[in-house]
């Protein structure tokens, strides 16, 4: 029985002043900032359902039921295996924050020197980052973290040190309300952050910016997926948003909908937002020829040190209680091997229990011929005593850095976005990461298992497909319409504007998420995306919003008429 109350409603209005699409880091921050000015004129649409603490997957059966697909459009985890790049994103009220690893790192200043608008720099984003941190309150983890020890050893060999990094988890002090007034218990160290925090200690958008937006009058609507937008012809609101509603009670029935708005803010994630714009272009909306270009996977990699000689603490606990030994949050520490805008970060990780249940059998079968008692213990029907299995002697490692941002997002025959990047896995950054990730298994007598797709390939097959949990780009910001889809303030450019008006934009159409990023951020991008959204929405409220909400209120509280 969860003590939390839902934020969302099933009721989708026919029109509103500001329609925010998505509810992740960009969309939620934008909704909260816009609600400060527009109040109940703001509506947020999320394609997934609302997940309360206590409802997230607890075992492998729950995890399978939470995978999103055409038969289960409200699933939490959207795993798409592609020919060139695999991706894992989230689906639910709160977006990627529901399953992120809590890390709040700023991008290094050098990141913004390559293809970003001149006005968007680390210094320009810092005030916005400070405002975001004031709500999320990230702090380095204070407890012991045995799973980070191998990072310290590699750091020593590299002539540097690993450090604790700020994470948005309530792990110190006393339980109580956060900056948004939402009660948060203390972290139990269960290690299951990335399948959803059942404790409630993780500071997601659901527990922070979305409650702030709702308190200001914003309506949060779930089970509503936007397909495309178009300029409205004739009187009334400026934009017509098209989409489908899903049955929140588990049925497969979908219902088309339209909603008219003066302002449309796209924050459906790099893949979702770019897909909406690609379909909008197919319906006649003039957009930059660069739409879909400059996709980046943030050079994400993962690997597992499997079946080490000593027991590791990198596997999540089977419940949300306090495990012994403590696992800690998914990520607590990082080894920074970046050099300017190049290089990569290595971070400790934890296999959440629902995922560990699956890997226990998959890896056990793969290495069964090793005749290792710990491996066979994992395969034994009914399991074995705690601490005896190979997976309890294992740990996951994470890496991210700078790739070439040369991928593209295109629509397939169904109108679904896909990533096209044949040379993605051949980039040198992955070879360098692999070497360092492999070294984290040295000295532990552990078997090194790289990217799960790579682990399953036989020799002689092409390089493995990279997997990203941080998709970026596709509708990037730039100083010219020939180089990007949006301007430095996230406003979508109109390439059909008369010559000499290359800064002309579609009035009231704005992007606020990772689709804007023309390059990798070189680190976990959540804070960068949230900071961009804060800066964009703050400037939009000051400069653009008053002239776009031009209707007059009717007695029912809506707006009618008004010039466009």
N, C-alpha and C positions, 0 to 999 in steps of 0.2 A: 504494500500500500504506500504509494508515493505521497510525500507531504507537499509536493509542488502542484501548482494550478496551471492549466494550459493558458497560453497566450493567444492562440489562434482562434479564428472564427471560420465558419463554412460560407459565410455570406459574402459574395463578390458583388460590389456595386456596378451599375452600368456605366458610371463615369466618376471621375475624381479630378482633383487638381494635379496631383503628382502621383505617378504610378512607378513604384520601384520593383524591378524584376530581379528576383533572387534574394538571398538572405545570408550570404557569407560575409567575409570580412569587409569587402567593399560596400555591398548593398546595405548591410546593417548599420555601418557607421554613417553612410549617406542618409539613410532613413531617419536616424536619430537627429542628425544636424538639420535636415530639411523640416522635420517635425517641429523643431524649435521655432521655425518661422511660419509654417503652413498648418501645423496642428492636425485637425481631423480631415484635412484635404489630402493627406498622404495615405496611400494604400501600398502594402508590400505583398507581392505574389511569390509564393514558393511552390515549386513543382512537387516536392516531397511532403511527408507528413510531419507532425510534431512528435519529437521523442523526448520524454521526460526522464530525468535520472531514475534508474531502476528498471527502465524498459529496454535498455541496450542489450545486445547479445551477451549471453553468459557462457555458452558452450558452442561446440561446432554445429549442432543442430540449429541453434538460434542464428548462427552466422550464415548458414546456407539459406535460411528463410529471409535473411536481411539483404541478400544480393539483389540488386536492381536488374530487371530485364523486362521484356515486353509483357510477360505474364505477371510481373510483380513490379509495376512502375513506381511503387512507393517504397521500395527497398532502400535501406540506408546506404549501402556501399555500391557504387557504380564502377565496376571493373570491366574495362574494355580492352580486349587483346587484339592488337593491330598487327598488320604485316610489317610495319616499320617501328612503331612505338606503342607500348602498352601504357595504360593510364588507369589510375585509381582515384576517383573523386567521391564526394559525399552527396547525399540526397536527403534533405530534411531541413526543418526550420532551424537555421543557424549555419547551414551550408558546411563548408570544409572545417569550420571550427568544431563541429561535433566530433571529428575523428583526427584532428591535428595533434601534433606532439607537443603543443603548448609553448613552443619556442618563440620569443620576441626579440629578434635581432635586426638592427638597422643594416641596410646595404652599405658597403664601403663607398666613399666618395668617388673612387675611380669608376665605379659601375656606370655612373651617369655621364661619363665622357664619351660613350660610344652609342650614338644614334638617338639619344634622348633629347627632347626640346631644351633649348638653352636655359629656359626659366625653371626647369625641374632639376634641382641639384640636391645633394645631401643636406646642405645648409637650408635650402628653401623648404625641405620636408621636415626639418627638425621640430619646429613649433607644432606642426600637426602630429608628429610622433609623440611629443610630450603630452598632447591632449589625449591621445589614444592610451598612452601608458597610465595616465591619471585615472582612467576607467578600469583598465585591465589589471593594473598593479603587478606587473611581473617582477619576480625576485629570483635570484639563484636558489636552488634547492639546498636546504640546510642540513638534511640528514645524511647518514653514511650511504655511499653508493659503491659497493664492491665491484659492480659490473663495469665501472669506468677505469678500473686499475690498468687494463691493457693499454688504454689511451696514454696513461702516464708513462708507461714503459716505452711506447713508440715515440712520445714527445721527447723523452730523454735521449733516445738515439738520434732524433732530428735536431737536437740542440735547442729545444723550445719547451714550453709547458702547456698542458691541457688546463682548461679553466671551466668552472661552473658558469652556466649561461642563464640569463633571465627567462623564467617560464611563468605562464599565467595559470598557476595552480595555488590554491589555498593550502599551504603546507606548514605554516608556522602561526604562532599566536593562538587565538581561540576561535571556535566556530562563531559565525555571526554574519550580518549583512555585508555585502560587498558595496562597491561604489554605486551600483545601480539599485541597491536596496534588496537584493536577492540573497537569501540565507545560503551560506556555504559551510558545510562541515570541513574538517581537516582531511587532507589526503591520507589514505591508509597505506600508500606505497604498493598497491596491488599490481601495478605495471600494465593495466589494461586500458590505458588512455585512448589508444587509436582504434578501439572498437566501440568507443563511447563510454563516458564516465558514469557508472551507476552510483557512485558515492555522492556526486554533486560538487566535488572540490575543484573541478576543472572550470576555468572561466571561459566559457564559450560565448558566442554572440547571443545565444538564447538566454544566457545568464547575465548579460551586460547591456549591449547597445539596443537590442530588441525590446527589453523591458523599458528602457528610457524612451524609445520611440512610441511604444504603446501608451505610456503614461502621458505623453504629449498629445494623444488622440489618434495615433496611427492605427489603421486596421491591418491585421496580419492574416492573410488568407493562404491556406495550404491546399495542396492537391491541384494547383493551377499552373500548367506549363504553357509558356508563351511560345508561339511558333514564329510570328513575324509582326512587324509594325508597318503602318502606312500613314501618309498624310491624309487627313480628313478633307474631303471636298465639301464645300458648302458651309453653312453656319455651324457653330458649336465648337466643341473641343478640337484642338489642333491635331491630335494623334488618335488613331484607332489601333488598338492592340488586339491581335487575334491569338487564340490558344484553345486548349482543351482542359476540361476539368476531369479529374480522376475520382472514382468512387472511394471515399475515405474509409468506407466500411468493409473493404476487401474485395469488392466486385471488380470485374474487368471492364465495365462499361465506361465509356468516355463521352463527354458532352462538349460540343464546341461552345466557345464564348467569345464575345467581344467586349472591350471596355474602352471608353474614350477618356482621354486625359489631355491636359494642357502641356504636361511635362512627362517624359518617359526617361527613367534612369535605369540603365542596363547594368546589372551586377550579378549575372548568372554564371560567373566564372569564365575563364579564357575560352573554353570549349563552348559553353552554353551561349555566351554573349556573341561570339563570332558566328555561331550557327544561326542565331536570330537575325543578325545583320546580313548573312549570306542569303537566307530565305527572303528577307525584306528586299534585298537587291533583285532577287529573282522576280519579285512582285512589282518591280519598277522603281524602287527608291534609289536615287542616284547616290553612289558611294565611291570612295577612292578605289582605284585599281589595286591598291596594296592590301585590300581586305583579304584576310586569311594568311598573309605572309608574316614572316619573322616569328614563327612559333618556336618556343624554347621549352625543353623539359627540365630546365634548371640543372642540367647535368646530374640528375638524381641517380644514385646507385644504392643497392643494399646487398648485404652478404651475411652469412651465418658461420660462426665458429662452432662446429658441431662436435659434440662428444669429447669435450676436453677432459684432461686427467683429473682436474679438480671440479667440484661442484660450482656452478655459476649461478648468478642471481638475475639472469636475463630472460626468465620465463614467467609470465604473469600467473597470479594466483587463481585458483578455481572459483573464488568468490571475491567480493569487494572488501573482505576483512583485512586485517594486518597480517601479511604472510611472514613466515620465519624460515629462512632469512628474508629481510626486506628487499623488494625489487626496486622500489622507488618509481617515480614517473618515467614515462617512456624514454625521454631524453633529459639528461641533467648536465652533461659536459661536452665540450668540443675541443678538438685539436685543430688549430687554424694553420693550414698549410697554403694559404692564399698569398700570392705575390702580385700586388697591384690588383688588376681586374682578372688575373689568371689564377690558377691553382684551385684548391678545393678545401672544404671542411670535412672532418670526420667526427661523428657523434656516436656516443653509446646509445644502445636501443634496448627494447624489451619486446619479446614476442607476447602479444596478448593471449590469454588462455584459450579463447575460442580458435585462434589461428594455430597455437601450439598443439592443440588436439589433432588437427589435420596433419601438421608436419611430423608429429610423432610417428605416425604410421608410414607416411610417404618416405621420409628419410630412413626410417627403420628398415623398410623393405629394400631401399636402395643399397644400404650398407649391411644387410643381413649376412652376407658372405664373410664379413670381417670376423665372425665368431666372437664378437665382443659381448660380454654378459649384459652390459648396460643397454646395448641396442636390442638384444632379445628381450630384455625386461620391458622395453616400450611396446614390443609386439605381443606380449603375453596377454591372453584374454583376461579381462578384469583388472589389468594394470599390475603395478608392483608397489612396494612400500615407498613413501616419499623420499626423494633424494637419490633413488637408485637408477633412474632411467637416463638414457643418453641425452634426451632433450633437456633435462634438468642440469646437464653439464654443457649447455650450449648458450649461445648469445647471438643476437642480431646486431649488426653494425650498419650505420647509415652514412652516406656521403652525398655532397652536393657541391656544385661549383659553377663553372662558366662553360657553356657549350656555344656553338656557332650561331644559334638562332636562325637556322636556315630551313626549318620545317614549314609546312603549309597545312592549313586547315581547309578541307574541301567538303562538299556535300556528296553523300553517296546517292544511289538511286531512290532511296527512301526519304531523302532530305535530311539524313542524320549526319552530323559532322564527323569526319575522320581525319586522322593525322597522316600526312604523306611526307616521308623523309627517308628515302632508301639508304642514305649513308649515315643515318643517325648513330648506329652502334659502332661505326668505324672511327669516330672522333678520338683524337689522342687523349682527351681528358679521361675517358673511361679506362684506358690502359693504365694511366697513372693512378687513378683511384683504385683499380684492381690490385695493383702492386702493394699499395699501402693497406688496403683491406685484408689482403692475404697475410701481411706481416702481423696483423692483430691475432692471428691464430698461432704464430710462432711461439715456441716455448711452452705451449699449453697442451701439446700432443693432440691438438684438435684437427678435425678434418675441415678444410675450407670449402664452403659451398657458396658460390657467387649468386648472381641474379637467378631466381628460381627458373626462369626460362632457359638461361644459359646452362643451369645444372642438368636439365633434361635433354640437352642436345648431344648427339653423338659426334665423335671426331669426324672432320671432313665436311660438316655442315657449316653454313655461313655464321658469322658472328651473331651473338644472341641479340634479341630485341631489348632495348633499354625500357625500363619502366619508370614513369614519373608520377609522383603524387603532388607535384607543383607545376602544372601546366601554365605557361605564360605566353602572352602575345596573341596575334591574330587580328586585333583591331588597335594597333599601336598608336601612341601619340607621337607627333613629329611637328617640326616647324613649318612643314609645307605639305600640301595635299598630295604631292607626287611621292612623298616618303612615308605617309601614314594616314590612318583613317580618322584620327581625332587630333585636336589641337592640344596645347599644353594644359588646358583646363578641362580636358575630357569631353569637350563638345564635338559631336560628330560633324565632320566637314561635308559640305555640299559641293562636289566637283562640277556641278552644272551651273554654278554661279558665273556671272559674266567675267570675261577676262579682266585681270587686274584686281579681282576680289578673291584671291586665293585663300584668304582667311575667313571667307564666308562659311557659316555653319548652318545646319538644320536647327532652327530655333526650338529649344525644348527637348532635344535628344542628346543624352549624355551617357558616357561610359565611366564606371567607377571601380572596375575590378582588374584582375591580373591580365586581362586581354590588352590593357594599355601598355604593358611592359615590352619595350623593343629588344631587351636583352635578358639574360639570366640576371638574377639579383645576387648570385654567388653565396646565398645563405637562405635559410628558411624565409619565404617571402611574405609571411602574414603581416608583419608590422609595416613593411613597405607598401603593401596593398591598402591596408587600413589608413596609413598616412596619406597616400594619394587620394583616397576617398574623402578623408577629412578636409584636405586642402581644396579639392575640387568643389565639394558641396558648400564649404564656407564661402568661397569666392562666388559660387553660383547664387547663393542666397543674397549676397551683398550686391551683385551686379545684374543678374539676369532674371531671377525669380519674380520680382515685383512687376516687371513688364510682361510676364508670360501668364500670370494668374489675373487675367483681365475681366473675368466674368463677375457678376454680382450675385450675392447669396440670395437664395429663395427661402421662404419661411421654413422649409424642411431641413435647411442647413447645407444644401448643395449650391452649385453655381449655375447660373443660366446666362445665355447670351454672351455679350461682350465681344469686343473686337479681337481679331487675331493678328 
